[in-house]
Amino acid sequence: MYARNVTLQLKANTAAEFTRTLENDVLPILRKQTGFKDEITFLTPAGTEAVAISLWENKENAEAYGRDTYAGVLRTLERMVEGTPEVESYEVSNSTFHKIASRNPNQSQPVAR
């Protein structure tokens, strides 16, 4: 499993609009993407920053989304976001919510946990 971690700076007083737009516009797009598994989004108490973590079946699915669809999602959010969001990618090693096959460092094949 693979994760994309996107950190966004929100414009003042847009946290509620951001949350609605994510639910009504962005999540339906994500659900249509090959390999998409889940999305969890966090807001700071002040509502000035958001962290969105999307989970994908594999790196290739996450990269395809980043290459083909992500720019359109950013356009959907642009009236609420200041600056350029920071994107980081990770291989997921553990999750209590999803059954994940993590990589054993001594083997080339995933090991089910």
Backbone hydrogen bonds, N-H to C=O, Kabsch-Sander energy under -0.5 kcal/mol:
donor,donor_aa,acceptor,acceptor_aa,energy
2,Y,56,W,-2.7
3,A,90,Y,-3.0
4,R,54,S,-2.3
5,N,88,E,-3.5
6,V,4,R,-0.6
6,V,52,A,-3.0
7,T,5,N,-0.5
7,T,86,E,-2.6
8,L,6,V,-0.5
8,L,50,A,-3.1
9,Q,82,E,-0.7
10,L,8,L,-0.6
10,L,48,T,-2.6
11,K,80,M,-3.0
14,T,11,K,-1.3
18,F,14,T,-2.9
19,T,15,A,-2.4
20,R,16,A,-2.3
21,T,17,E,-2.8
22,L,18,F,-2.6
23,E,19,T,-2.2
24,N,20,R,-3.1
25,D,21,T,-2.5
26,V,21,T,-1.8
27,L,22,L,-2.9
29,I,25,D,-0.8
30,L,26,V,-2.5
31,R,27,L,-2.7
32,K,28,P,-0.7
32,K,29,I,-0.9
33,Q,30,L,-1.9
36,F,33,Q,-1.8
37,K,55,L,-3.1
38,D,55,L,-1.3
40,I,53,I,-2.3
42,F,51,V,-3.0
44,T,49,E,-2.3
47,G,44,T,-1.8
50,A,8,L,-2.7
51,V,42,F,-2.3
52,A,6,V,-3.0
53,I,40,I,-3.1
53,I,51,V,-0.5
54,S,4,R,-2.4
54,S,52,A,-0.6
55,L,38,D,-3.0
56,W,2,Y,-3.2
57,E,35,G,-2.5
62,A,58,N,-1.8
63,E,59,K,-2.7
64,A,60,E,-2.3
65,Y,61,N,-2.1
66,G,62,A,-2.3
67,R,63,E,-2.2
68,D,64,A,-2.9
69,T,65,Y,-2.4
70,Y,65,Y,-2.4
72,G,69,T,-0.8
73,V,69,T,-1.6
74,L,70,Y,-2.5
75,R,71,A,-1.8
76,T,72,G,-1.6
77,L,73,V,-1.4
78,E,74,L,-1.0
80,M,77,L,-2.4
81,V,77,L,-1.0
82,E,9,Q,-3.1
86,E,7,T,-2.2
87,V,85,P,-0.5
88,E,5,N,-2.4
90,Y,3,A,-2.6
92,V,1,M,-2.3
92,V,90,Y,-0.5
100,I,98,H,-0.7
102,S,100,I,-0.9
102,S,111,V,-0.9
104,N,109,Q,-0.7
107,Q,104,N,-2.1
111,V,102,S,-2.5
113,R,100,I,-0.9
